[in-house]
Each structure stands twice: as structure tokens, then as C-alpha cells.
Amino acid sequence: MILNSPAEIFADAASLRVPRSKTTLRQQVLEVLRRAILEFHFKPGDRLIERELCDLVGVSRTSVREALRHLESEGLVQNLPNKGPVVAKVTREDAQALYEVREVLEGLAARLFTERATAKQVADLQDALNRLAAAFSEGDIRSIVAEATGFYDVLLEGCGNGTIRDLIRSLQARVVFLRGTSMSRPGRAPGSLQEMRVIVDAVARRDPDAAEAASKAHVRCARDAAMVVLQAEAHPS
């Protein structure tokens, strides 16, 4: 199985055009620019020039400026002196800290889901895993990241703890970015899918200890893969 390289993900710039819908224009611009960053159309360190973004997305400078401010609050954009907004670079230290938090929170979420989820929620988690497996078989990193996010949406809703859900979702943009980073490491995809199967198997057995341990192990493996990629980017050969 071959995953698409980041450079191939947004080969068609027309896909960035904002469609007209009932969603507010501001929200549409925000979602499009966030997706462009998370799917590596804009790479860490790239300048985000308002005029160029306006032409690319097809909206006013005010809408672009508001979206960039929001993305800055999410940690995806940095505003550098004498340079302006750029796509934020995730350092190994940043990633390490985020993975430490993820391990604790997602492990507890898996435990609580196993203890509290309804039979339907457990079935929904299995369905989410099946969709993720289909995305893995296609090798499209956009679909993989999207379905992995959907898997965790089910887990967080079913864990019955709104604080854990909100804390993890407050980190969502950076989590998704790192998820794409770890998945870009050759050979990581099959291991990631198997690790998530272990989580679901433990949930299905209603074994909270095993579910928590499997979730933590999955985060650690993702961390190790992402760290290798970030190290290579920081020190290219």
C-alpha cells in the first residue's frame, strides 16, 4: 500500500475554492484554510500572504484575515515579526508535550467508553474502524486522517465525560496535523490500524484495563513515528 505524498494531496488548487452554502462565509474560509494546512497544501514555514490567499480562495481580505487569526489561536499559524503569518512549525518538543497529554486523555477516554458506552455506540465504533480500514486500503492520507478523526469522535462522545471530550477537541487541529505527520512515515499505516483494532477488541470485551492500555500504546507508537519524521525534517540528509 502506498500513501499519497503530502505534495500530491492538494495538486488541484481549484479544490480550495469556497463553495456557497448555508454555512457562514467566515466559517467556510476557516475550514478551507485549516484543511489546506492539515493536508499539507501549505507546509510548515510557508508564508500565508493575504493577497494570494484571497485570489486562491475567492473571498475578501477581511474574511482571510479573520480565518488566519482563528488558526493562530489553534496553533496552526504563527505571526512572525517582519514576515507576517506563516504555517506553524511543530517542534519535537511541542510534539512530545502533545503526545504526553494525548496518552493520558485518550487512555482514560477509552477506559470510560468501555465502561459506559451503549451497545449502539460500541457498534458505531466498530463501523468507524471499518471505514478507517477501507481508507487505509485505498492509501489516501486525506481519507485516513478524516476517518481516524471520525473514530475518535465516536470514542469521545461515548466516553460520557464532557471535560475529556472538550480538552481533546481543543487540541484537535494539532492532533490531526501530527496524525498526518506520523502516517507519512513509510510502514506506519498497517501498524496503526492494527493498534486501533486492539482498542476496539478490548472495548467489545468490555475490558477497560485492556482498552486503556491499548489506547496508550497506540499513542506512543504514533509518537515514535511522528518523531522520526520531525527529526528528518529538522535535519535533512
Phi, psi and omega per residue, in radians:
M1 nan 2.342 -3.108
I2 -2.066 2.144 3.077
L3 -1.451 2.542 3.057
N4 -1.104 2.468 3.065
S5 -1.306 2.708 3.126
P6 -0.950 -0.615 -3.097
A7 -1.163 -0.422 -3.098
E8 -1.522 -0.244 -2.948
I9 -1.130 -0.739 -3.104
F10 -2.051 0.849 -3.100
A11 -1.080 -0.550 -3.117
D12 -1.721 1.797 -3.098
A13 -1.123 -0.356 3.141
A14 -1.109 -0.375 3.141
S15 -1.201 -0.172 3.118
L16 -1.505 -0.179 -3.094
R17 -1.100 2.395 -3.091
V18 -1.422 2.125 3.084
P19 -1.361 2.776 3.096
R20 -1.619 2.234 -3.138
S21 -2.697 -3.035 -3.141
K22 -1.247 -0.369 3.076
T23 -1.123 2.486 -3.122
T24 -1.076 2.621 -3.138
L25 -1.033 -0.708 3.142
R26 -1.030 -0.758 -3.135
Q27 -1.186 -0.658 3.112
Q28 -1.095 -0.781 -3.141
V29 -1.105 -0.762 3.125
L30 -1.025 -0.824 -3.095
E31 -1.146 -0.682 -3.139
V32 -1.161 -0.788 -3.123
L33 -1.218 -0.658 3.081
R34 -1.064 -0.795 -3.134
R35 -1.105 -0.672 3.128
A36 -1.089 -0.629 3.108
I37 -1.299 -0.819 -3.087
L38 -1.148 -0.468 3.140
E39 -1.760 0.218 2.957
F40 1.208 0.391 2.938
H41 -1.144 -0.739 2.975
F42 -1.825 2.174 -3.043
K43 -1.715 2.778 3.130
P44 -0.903 2.276 -3.133
G45 1.661 -0.280 3.130
D46 -1.142 2.395 3.046
R47 -1.280 2.496 3.110
L48 -1.975 1.579 -3.048
I49 -1.495 2.125 -3.008
E50 -0.978 -0.797 -3.093
R51 -1.042 -0.754 -3.138
E52 -1.196 -0.661 3.110
L53 -1.154 -0.667 3.096
C54 -1.037 -0.798 3.133
D55 -1.149 -0.696 -3.076
L56 -1.214 -0.766 -3.054
V57 -1.564 -0.461 3.092
G58 1.495 0.619 3.134
V59 -2.358 3.116 -3.104
S60 -1.330 2.843 3.110
R61 -1.129 -0.581 3.127
T62 -1.060 -0.770 3.141
S63 -1.119 -0.718 3.130
V64 -1.157 -0.755 -3.114
R65 -1.080 -0.741 3.120
E66 -1.113 -0.709 3.127
A67 -1.134 -0.706 3.136
L68 -1.125 -0.670 3.097
R69 -1.083 -0.744 -3.137
H70 -1.151 -0.734 3.127
L71 -1.138 -0.516 3.051
E72 -1.146 -0.680 3.124
S73 -1.176 -0.432 3.116
E74 -1.486 -0.129 3.138
G75 1.510 0.166 -3.134
L76 -1.622 -0.315 -3.128
V77 -2.239 2.476 3.029
Q78 -2.063 2.517 3.083
N79 -1.867 1.822 -3.028
L80 -1.682 2.463 3.091
P81 -1.015 2.394 3.109
N82 1.105 0.158 -3.139
K83 -2.318 -0.540 -3.127
G84 1.501 -2.857 -3.080
P85 -1.213 2.387 3.055
V86 -2.381 2.772 3.033
V87 -1.173 2.240 -3.074
A88 -1.134 2.500 3.025
K89 -1.651 2.303 3.094
V90 -1.624 1.989 3.130
T91 -1.399 2.885 3.081
R92 -1.075 -0.603 3.121
E93 -1.166 -0.747 3.091
D94 -1.050 -0.814 -3.103
A95 -1.112 -0.756 -3.136
Q96 -1.021 -0.799 -3.137
A97 -1.091 -0.737 -3.126
L98 -1.149 -0.729 3.134
Y99 -1.174 -0.585 3.084
E100 -1.088 -0.738 3.112
V101 -1.189 -0.753 3.137
R102 -1.039 -0.743 -3.093
E103 -1.020 -0.777 -3.123
V104 -1.202 -0.885 -3.046
L105 -1.201 -0.767 -3.105
E106 -1.267 -0.562 3.056
G107 -1.097 -0.760 3.123
L108 -1.192 -0.666 3.107
A109 -1.066 -0.715 3.130
A110 -1.146 -0.706 3.104
R111 -1.074 -0.863 -3.095
L112 -1.162 -0.648 3.089
F113 -1.055 -0.770 -3.126
T114 -1.077 -0.628 -3.103
E115 -1.412 -0.545 -2.923
R116 -2.007 -0.375 -3.008
A117 -1.128 2.549 3.054
T118 -1.321 2.921 3.089
A119 -1.043 -0.650 3.120
K120 -1.146 -0.721 3.133
Q121 -1.135 -0.646 3.069
V122 -1.121 -0.735 3.093
A123 -1.114 -0.676 3.096
D124 -1.088 -0.665 3.120
L125 -1.145 -0.710 3.086
Q126 -1.106 -0.719 3.100
D127 -1.079 -0.724 3.120
A128 -1.098 -0.680 3.095
L129 -1.133 -0.688 3.118
N130 -1.103 -0.704 3.101
R131 -1.146 -0.665 3.108
L132 -1.126 -0.738 3.123
A133 -1.056 -0.694 3.103
A134 -1.116 -0.680 3.106
A135 -1.136 -0.712 3.098
F136 -1.066 -0.713 -3.108
S137 -1.140 -0.504 3.116
E138 -1.418 -0.376 3.094
G139 1.281 0.355 3.137
D140 -1.677 1.941 -3.038
I141 -1.118 -0.518 3.083
R142 -1.092 -0.810 3.134
S143 -1.163 -0.664 -3.138
I144 -1.087 -0.837 -3.137
V145 -1.117 -0.719 -3.137
A146 -1.125 -0.765 -3.116
E147 -1.261 -0.568 3.058
A148 -1.130 -0.695 3.083
T149 -1.114 -0.697 3.091
G150 -1.099 -0.661 3.091
F151 -1.029 -0.803 -3.115
Y152 -1.263 -0.475 3.039
D153 -1.053 -0.761 3.111
V154 -1.115 -0.770 -3.117
L155 -1.089 -0.757 -3.083
L156 -1.237 -0.637 3.111
E157 -1.188 -0.657 -3.062
G158 -1.462 -0.166 -3.103
C159 -1.302 -0.326 3.068
G160 1.307 0.294 3.131
N161 -2.221 1.801 -3.082
G162 -1.133 -0.518 3.141
T163 -1.175 -0.804 3.095
I164 -1.055 -0.790 -3.137
R165 -1.013 -0.832 -3.082
D166 -1.201 -0.652 3.120
L167 -1.107 -0.812 -3.139
I168 -1.149 -0.702 -3.129
R169 -1.206 -0.456 3.065
S170 -1.173 -0.374 3.115
L171 -1.719 0.039 -2.909
Q172 -0.948 -0.793 -3.067
A173 -1.060 -0.800 3.138
R174 -1.237 -0.572 3.080
V175 -1.102 -0.796 -3.141
V176 -1.114 -0.701 3.111
F177 -1.044 -0.820 -3.139
L178 -1.206 -0.543 3.080
R179 -1.080 -0.779 3.083
G180 -1.119 -0.624 3.118
T181 -1.131 -0.831 -3.124
S182 -1.137 -0.661 -3.126
M183 -1.202 -0.347 -3.133
S184 -1.334 -0.167 3.100
R185 -1.332 2.185 -3.127
P186 -0.961 2.336 3.096
G187 1.518 -0.110 -3.094
R188 -1.299 -0.607 -2.992
A189 -0.975 -0.889 -3.109
P190 -1.059 -0.697 3.128
G191 -1.134 -0.694 -3.140
S192 -1.087 -0.789 -3.134
L193 -1.100 -0.748 3.139
Q194 -1.115 -0.683 3.121
E195 -1.078 -0.677 -3.140
M196 -1.279 -0.515 3.040
R197 -1.123 -0.666 3.123
V198 -1.099 -0.702 3.088
I199 -1.039 -0.868 -3.086
V200 -1.138 -0.677 3.102
D201 -1.059 -0.739 3.130
A202 -1.147 -0.691 3.093
V203 -1.078 -0.803 -3.108
A204 -1.074 -0.549 3.110
R205 -1.441 -0.098 -3.070
R206 1.000 0.852 3.127
D207 -1.973 1.585 -3.039
P208 -1.115 -0.620 3.120
D209 -1.074 -0.809 -3.128
A210 -1.172 -0.665 3.138
A211 -1.118 -0.771 3.128
E212 -1.125 -0.777 -3.137
A213 -1.106 -0.726 -3.131
A214 -1.161 -0.672 3.126
S215 -1.139 -0.756 3.127
K216 -1.130 -0.714 3.132
A217 -1.105 -0.670 3.122
H218 -1.098 -0.758 3.127
V219 -1.121 -0.702 3.135
R220 -1.123 -0.703 3.116
C221 -1.159 -0.697 3.084
A222 -1.098 -0.717 3.103
R223 -1.024 -0.840 -3.092
D224 -1.070 -0.714 3.135
A225 -1.162 -0.769 -3.137
A226 -1.126 -0.672 -3.124
M227 -1.107 -0.656 3.102
V228 -1.098 -0.771 3.139
V229 -1.136 -0.785 -3.128
L230 -1.133 -0.635 3.101
Q231 -1.137 -0.737 3.140
A232 -1.146 -0.629 3.128
E233 -1.225 -0.608 -3.139
A234 -1.300 -0.533 -3.102
H235 -2.319 1.222 -3.140
P236 -1.121 2.502 -3.133
S237 -1.384 nan nan
